[in-house]
Amino acid sequence: MATTKKKTTTKRKRKTTKGVTFSWKRLLGLDQIKRNIAKQTGIPMTKAGVERKIGSAIIALIVGLFSKKSDKKEKQEEENPIDENLRL
């Protein structure tokens, strides 16, 4: 008979107590400085924020390209209406 091993997972215990954390960045005020720079410039300082901003810019560019093409077609139709009855 073949024996099968059971997969066991062990949970890691936290080394710190809940609610008590220490951050040297927070102690020096780096988080606040970065947040203020991001607010003033409009450029996020986090990797996720930069990716989100670039992604939304690309989507806006693509949507803008498609809407400009459809706007041009609509303007051409308004400027040069073609009446089917007037064709030779």
Short mmCIF file of the C-alpha atoms (twelve columns), coordinates in Angstrom:
data_MODEL
# 
_entry.id   MODEL 
# 
loop_
_atom_site.group_PDB 
_atom_site.id 
_atom_site.type_symbol 
_atom_site.label_atom_id 
_atom_site.label_alt_id 
_atom_site.label_comp_id 
_atom_site.label_asym_id 
_atom_site.label_seq_id 
_atom_site.Cartn_x 
_atom_site.Cartn_y 
_atom_site.Cartn_z 
_atom_site.pdbx_PDB_model_num 
ATOM 1  C CA . MET A 1  0.000   0.000  0.000   1 
ATOM 2  C CA . ALA A 2  1.128   3.499  -0.809  1 
ATOM 3  C CA . THR A 3  1.144   5.960  2.023   1 
ATOM 4  C CA . THR A 4  0.215   9.550  1.468   1 
ATOM 5  C CA . LYS A 5  1.647   12.384 3.467   1 
ATOM 6  C CA . LYS A 6  -0.663  15.023 4.767   1 
ATOM 7  C CA . LYS A 7  0.314   18.583 4.064   1 
ATOM 8  C CA . THR A 8  0.443   20.548 7.245   1 
ATOM 9  C CA . THR A 9  0.626   24.283 7.413   1 
ATOM 10 C CA . THR A 10 1.922   26.112 10.389  1 
ATOM 11 C CA . LYS A 11 0.908   29.625 11.203  1 
ATOM 12 C CA . ARG A 12 3.675   32.033 12.066  1 
ATOM 13 C CA . LYS A 13 3.297   33.895 15.274  1 
ATOM 14 C CA . ARG A 14 3.834   37.618 15.394  1 
ATOM 15 C CA . LYS A 15 6.992   38.747 17.078  1 
ATOM 16 C CA . THR A 16 5.462   42.028 18.209  1 
ATOM 17 C CA . THR A 17 2.418   42.571 20.282  1 
ATOM 18 C CA . LYS A 18 -0.719  43.741 18.533  1 
ATOM 19 C CA . GLY A 19 -1.029  47.495 18.200  1 
ATOM 20 C CA . VAL A 20 2.562   48.267 19.128  1 
ATOM 21 C CA . THR A 21 4.853   48.910 16.194  1 
ATOM 22 C CA . PHE A 22 7.957   50.985 15.649  1 
ATOM 23 C CA . SER A 23 8.989   52.663 12.422  1 
ATOM 24 C CA . TRP A 24 12.136  54.752 12.100  1 
ATOM 25 C CA . LYS A 25 10.703  56.362 8.965   1 
ATOM 26 C CA . ARG A 26 7.675   57.527 10.905  1 
ATOM 27 C CA . LEU A 27 9.918   58.681 13.756  1 
ATOM 28 C CA . LEU A 28 11.969  60.886 11.407  1 
ATOM 29 C CA . GLY A 29 8.853   62.188 9.657   1 
ATOM 30 C CA . LEU A 30 9.696   60.761 6.221   1 
ATOM 31 C CA . ASP A 31 6.148   59.539 5.661   1 
ATOM 32 C CA . GLN A 32 4.739   63.020 6.250   1 
ATOM 33 C CA . ILE A 33 7.336   64.628 3.964   1 
ATOM 34 C CA . LYS A 34 6.600   62.150 1.182   1 
ATOM 35 C CA . ARG A 35 2.858   62.666 1.602   1 
ATOM 36 C CA . ASN A 36 3.220   66.463 1.405   1 
ATOM 37 C CA . ILE A 37 5.394   66.237 -1.729  1 
ATOM 38 C CA . ALA A 38 2.877   63.902 -3.347  1 
ATOM 39 C CA . LYS A 39 0.002   66.277 -2.561  1 
ATOM 40 C CA . GLN A 40 1.812   69.354 -3.889  1 
ATOM 41 C CA . THR A 41 3.151   67.815 -7.092  1 
ATOM 42 C CA . GLY A 42 0.313   65.404 -7.831  1 
ATOM 43 C CA . ILE A 43 2.880   62.638 -8.361  1 
ATOM 44 C CA . PRO A 44 2.433   59.653 -6.038  1 
ATOM 45 C CA . MET A 45 5.475   58.446 -4.115  1 
ATOM 46 C CA . THR A 46 4.451   54.789 -3.863  1 
ATOM 47 C CA . LYS A 47 4.924   52.115 -6.490  1 
ATOM 48 C CA . ALA A 48 1.220   51.283 -6.523  1 
ATOM 49 C CA . GLY A 49 0.293   54.959 -6.832  1 
ATOM 50 C CA . VAL A 50 2.639   55.497 -9.773  1 
ATOM 51 C CA . GLU A 51 1.294   52.398 -11.531 1 
ATOM 52 C CA . ARG A 52 -2.294  53.535 -10.942 1 
ATOM 53 C CA . LYS A 53 -1.559  57.030 -12.287 1 
ATOM 54 C CA . ILE A 54 0.238   55.708 -15.400 1 
ATOM 55 C CA . GLY A 55 -2.542  53.194 -16.048 1 
ATOM 56 C CA . SER A 56 -5.259  55.824 -15.829 1 
ATOM 57 C CA . ALA A 57 -3.267  58.112 -18.155 1 
ATOM 58 C CA . ILE A 58 -2.945  55.345 -20.753 1 
ATOM 59 C CA . ILE A 59 -6.650  54.552 -20.552 1 
ATOM 60 C CA . ALA A 60 -7.531  58.244 -20.893 1 
ATOM 61 C CA . LEU A 61 -5.241  58.486 -23.932 1 
ATOM 62 C CA . ILE A 62 -6.851  55.484 -25.616 1 
ATOM 63 C CA . VAL A 63 -10.372 56.699 -24.867 1 
ATOM 64 C CA . GLY A 64 -9.405  60.159 -26.105 1 
ATOM 65 C CA . LEU A 65 -8.103  58.770 -29.393 1 
ATOM 66 C CA . PHE A 66 -11.309 56.867 -30.057 1 
ATOM 67 C CA . SER A 67 -13.545 59.758 -29.066 1 
ATOM 68 C CA . LYS A 68 -11.620 62.168 -31.327 1 
ATOM 69 C CA . LYS A 69 -12.094 59.854 -34.308 1 
ATOM 70 C CA . SER A 70 -15.813 59.600 -33.696 1 
ATOM 71 C CA . ASP A 71 -16.036 63.374 -33.120 1 
ATOM 72 C CA . LYS A 72 -14.327 64.006 -36.478 1 
ATOM 73 C CA . LYS A 73 -16.781 61.711 -38.256 1 
ATOM 74 C CA . GLU A 74 -19.742 63.451 -36.626 1 
ATOM 75 C CA . LYS A 75 -18.402 66.898 -37.569 1 
ATOM 76 C CA . GLN A 76 -17.858 65.816 -41.173 1 
ATOM 77 C CA . GLU A 77 -21.407 64.484 -41.362 1 
ATOM 78 C CA . GLU A 78 -22.775 67.725 -39.919 1 
ATOM 79 C CA . GLU A 79 -20.742 69.895 -42.312 1 
ATOM 80 C CA . ASN A 80 -21.413 67.804 -45.416 1 
ATOM 81 C CA . PRO A 81 -24.799 66.174 -45.089 1 
ATOM 82 C CA . ILE A 82 -25.391 63.748 -47.892 1 
ATOM 83 C CA . ASP A 83 -28.984 63.475 -48.972 1 
ATOM 84 C CA . GLU A 84 -29.727 60.181 -50.665 1 
ATOM 85 C CA . ASN A 85 -32.336 61.822 -52.911 1 
ATOM 86 C CA . LEU A 86 -29.835 64.306 -54.377 1 
ATOM 87 C CA . ARG A 87 -27.377 61.706 -55.638 1 
ATOM 88 C CA . LEU A 88 -27.142 61.199 -59.385 1 
# 
